[in-house]
Amino acid sequence: MAKITYIEHNGTSHVVDVANGLTVMEGARDNNIPGIEADCGGACACSTCHVYIAPDWVEKLPAKDDMEEDMLDFAYEPDPARSRLTCQIKVSDALDGLVVHMPEKQI
């Protein structure tokens, strides 16, 4: 289990426990956290679960694969270093303390 902090664009913070094996997107969806729409349900076929990873976590996450990189081209104001799709980040104990920031909107 990992404690993940989701921060809305307006600064509202949501700290939730997410079970290992789920994705960061599923943790947001299951806890009704606004700002992560996940239109495709986690199939990496849209960019509506886009977030900005806190700078001190960027290097701790597995690298993006080509499909995620391609989908991020459709995200709202992607950041080459910090943008990730939360459906592609599997939760493990190693992610305890992860902080993600939602963009102003999802497209």
DACOR-V705394 format. One record per residue. N is the residue number from 1. PHI is phi in radians with two decimals (none if undefined). PSI is psi in whole degrees, 0 to 359 (* if undefined). Layout:
BEGIN
N PHI PSI
N PHI PSI
END
This chain:
BEGIN
1 none 142
2 -2.26 140
3 -1.54 119
4 -2.07 136
5 -1.84 121
6 -1.84 124
7 -2.01 119
8 -1.18 163
9 -1.02 329
10 -1.44 0
11 1.74 350
12 -1.12 130
13 -1.87 139
14 -2.24 117
15 -1.89 120
16 -2.36 153
17 -1.55 129
18 -2.10 130
19 -1.20 144
20 -1.02 143
21 1.67 335
22 -1.36 172
23 -1.74 164
24 -1.05 325
25 -1.11 315
26 -1.12 326
27 -1.09 319
28 -1.19 312
29 -1.05 312
30 -1.18 340
31 -1.89 14
32 0.94 43
33 -1.51 122
34 -1.25 151
35 1.89 345
36 -2.08 106
37 -1.48 321
38 0.95 52
39 -0.99 325
40 -1.56 359
41 1.33 12
42 1.83 14
43 -1.54 5
44 1.00 42
45 -2.05 10
46 -2.65 187
47 -2.21 23
48 -1.51 12
49 -2.08 23
50 -1.15 137
51 -2.45 168
52 -1.84 123
53 -1.33 138
54 -0.98 138
55 -0.89 322
56 -1.31 355
57 -1.83 346
58 -0.94 311
59 -1.33 347
60 -1.49 346
61 -1.60 154
62 -1.06 152
63 -1.13 153
64 -1.20 143
65 -1.58 175
66 -1.06 321
67 -1.13 317
68 -1.11 317
69 -0.99 316
70 -1.11 316
71 -1.19 329
72 -1.14 340
73 -1.07 337
74 -1.68 356
75 -1.30 161
76 -1.35 120
77 0.80 61
78 -1.19 147
79 -1.88 122
80 -0.96 327
81 -1.58 321
82 -1.82 344
83 -1.30 135
84 -2.50 159
85 -1.70 122
86 -1.18 341
87 -1.23 347
88 -1.81 6
89 -1.98 108
90 -1.39 136
91 -1.42 137
92 -2.56 173
93 -0.99 330
94 -1.13 342
95 -1.61 5
96 -1.02 121
97 1.73 359
98 -0.97 139
99 -2.16 127
100 -2.18 145
101 -2.01 130
102 -1.42 146
103 -1.27 174
104 -1.04 325
105 -2.71 165
106 -1.91 141
107 -2.32 *
END
